[in-house]
Amino acid sequence: MECRHRGSPRPKKFRVQKSAGKVLASIFWDQDGILLIHYLPKGQIINAEYYSSLLVQLKDILKEKRRGKVTKRGLFLQDNAPVQWALATQKKLTYLDFRCLLHPPYSSDLVTSDCSLD
């Protein structure tokens, strides 16, 4: 309800547009730069199957972009999200010859990426 004088014109309202919504990006990088950015399709959730498919894509991109480094075993630093520690994901990491580093909970030394990935 608005308070106005009799006969005064109604104030103009701004045009309301729907929000684009939230967008979730999975970003994988190494010391030489960004390797893979993948945006979660609308309506899809992240589960072990989806995350495992990203790991396969990452392995293929590593073979393309980092040819000299592929002979070395890949090290992963992940947070403690349930999908990243699911049994199916762990099996896929082992199959792709990636090794996970432990991420201690509530560690002040390891924070999420609050930096630019340029």
Secondary structure as GFF3:
##gff-version 3
##sequence-region A 1 118
A	DSSP	beta_strand	25	30	.	.	.	ID=ss1
A	DSSP	beta_strand	33	39	.	.	.	ID=ss2
A	DSSP	alpha_helix	48	65	.	.	.	ID=ss3
A	DSSP	three_ten_helix	67	69	.	.	.	ID=ss4
A	DSSP	beta_strand	74	77	.	.	.	ID=ss5
A	DSSP	three_ten_helix	82	85	.	.	.	ID=ss6
A	DSSP	alpha_helix	87	95	.	.	.	ID=ss7
A	DSSP	beta_strand	98	101	.	.	.	ID=ss8
###
